[in-house]
């Protein structure tokens, strides 16, 4: 079957900027415009709305200066309005060469918002198109609320398209402005239009209010539409627009008769940059670009991946410049841990691997996420625990820290089967804990070693919920030794290191 080229127009810088609380600076817009066209290789970008602000105007000038140098002027578009030529004047000053003219695609909008008859609207549109042509500006036409127009006033829509077929325009842009279409409607409406106007170029612009935007895009393509409007991370007003990454993957994997130019390997990079510029986070489970989508959590999945990639599908992370990860936590099995050890260049024998697996499961019950970077600490903690036979158990403790009051600790310790309980204050919670322990051992007429060094580490690049390793050096009768404790709480990790010291002495 002959392949059909589909144009991808990215509207992150215009429609995506309508995401609540999002505004790009001129420099950010220029950076993203370059990435979208040069690296991601979308066919066109829509970068701004005319007459919005001075900042918008300056950003368009910067982008158009760059586009002129690169020969991209016809690939950069601006939203304009039927406003007696004011948008065209703005376009001329901004050096923009392609307008996307916003018109009314439903009789409801035309009657109640513009209070015009169809013929009056068409006459005004014709004047704007002619003025643009006189100034070497190409025109695409948006039919705002087109989806509701097809539902409720199809005669008006076809009357409008009959008029547009007589005009010197490049494309007709069909937006599901309120995100109301089902996939069946999207396909049926566009098929009707393509059949009636085979010589016009039609783009579909989907919104995601019912989470149907990708399905609607697929049906629009099956019906024969020629181009798509998408945004990075699905940004846009309300629930956003059809997401670029998902649509690219769907087209490449399920629609082999269609051809798109987008470079998949740059999708993740651009997604992260847009997120950084906007402060608009990417959901961890968002397809293609989310943090979790190439992460296997269940141990059985990692085991299956070792045995002929049983849990792989066509969405291989390498396609998108990413790597598969194997999460560590209470559902982890040995296979997950082995995958992470391989990445770190570490090996363990079967017995030690079982112990590390059990320790990770214990930690996972307390802490949702154990990272690959935590593994060396866990291994150290598990293997270090084998150097003594445990006879002392810190059974329970209460740590208090209140503003204006000295920290205090109540501790209960089991030593060789006997239970001791003491309470003490100190300069900090851990100091109070040690003072309580000294009381216990003083009653046993035994001195505790002197603490000579106390170091705390978390894995590089970790967050505030990282595992914490506390390394304490003790001196006892002229001999120094070190113990380690591991926990997501810093004070608790120090207590665990101290428990090991109590067993060693």
C-alpha angles and dihedrals in degrees: 000000000000113000120240120215114232120200115226116206115188114208099178092119093053114021093021089056087064087076105121110268096009124123127157122214119231090255092050091050092052092048092050093044089056092047094047095051103030104034108020089036100214111170098235140003131209106212111175151349117255120248095011102121145327090256091055090049093052092048091053091050091052093048093046092050088055093042090053091054091049098042091244099122094117091051096059117080137188130201111240137180140227093254109137093274100307092121091049091053088051090049092051092051091046091049091235117156107191125055126195099206114211112221135160115275097180131056088226093061093041095051100040103032105032097022089215135133116240092253093051090051092048092050092052091047091051091054091052092048091050092048090050091050091050088056097045093254117141119222134221117177126221116206098207113213089010092152092059088042090059091047099046110017109021091154089063092048092053091044087054093048090049087057095045091051087067095051131089096247132137103212144006112221116209112198127190084211097182097033093242103133126109117216090251092055093045091055096042097048095047092045089055091051096045091050093051097042107032093161097056124088113232128195123194118219111192131192124201107224093129094032088251100113097107092046089049091050091053092052092045089054092047088052090056107260113162103214144020134215112216139164134215110259089002090279118175145101119324107342091359136237134298104295117245098216096050094047093049091052093046094050093046094047105035106025106051093164089066125077127205128178099216115126106231094198091067097050096091094046093051091044091055092047093051089049091051093048094048102033084228104137125224111237109245091234097046109130118257097355105041120108094240103043096092095036121107111206106173115078091223089063093053089048089051091050089056089052104061097313092283093172099045123107131183091279094090110177092225088068089067099040092263140115132228114251132199114216121223120218144097093316092049119118130195090272092061091050093047090053090054093044089053090055090051093046093241131135131194132188117246095261094051091043090057091051093048090048091053091048091051091050090052091049091045090058088059101030123039097213129042112181133213088246089059092060099085089052092049092048091049091049094049096045092043089055090062093065094081141034108242114239099145120067126185093215100182143343142181117216119194129188118175131167110258094013131089114254113255139190136200112198135187116200130185112209117182090334096313120112124222128183128191140163128212144160128228147165090274138003094270092045089052089050091052092048090053090049091051089055089054094050093041087060087054089048092240128127122223122230118264117257106233103167135018122186131175125200135181123186115273113268093016127145130232091278093058124130110264124216118202116196116194125187116207133191119211124173092339094312125110126210136166133225131188133210129192129201141123088250116070097214092047091051089054090050090052090051088050092050088057089052091052090054093047093054 
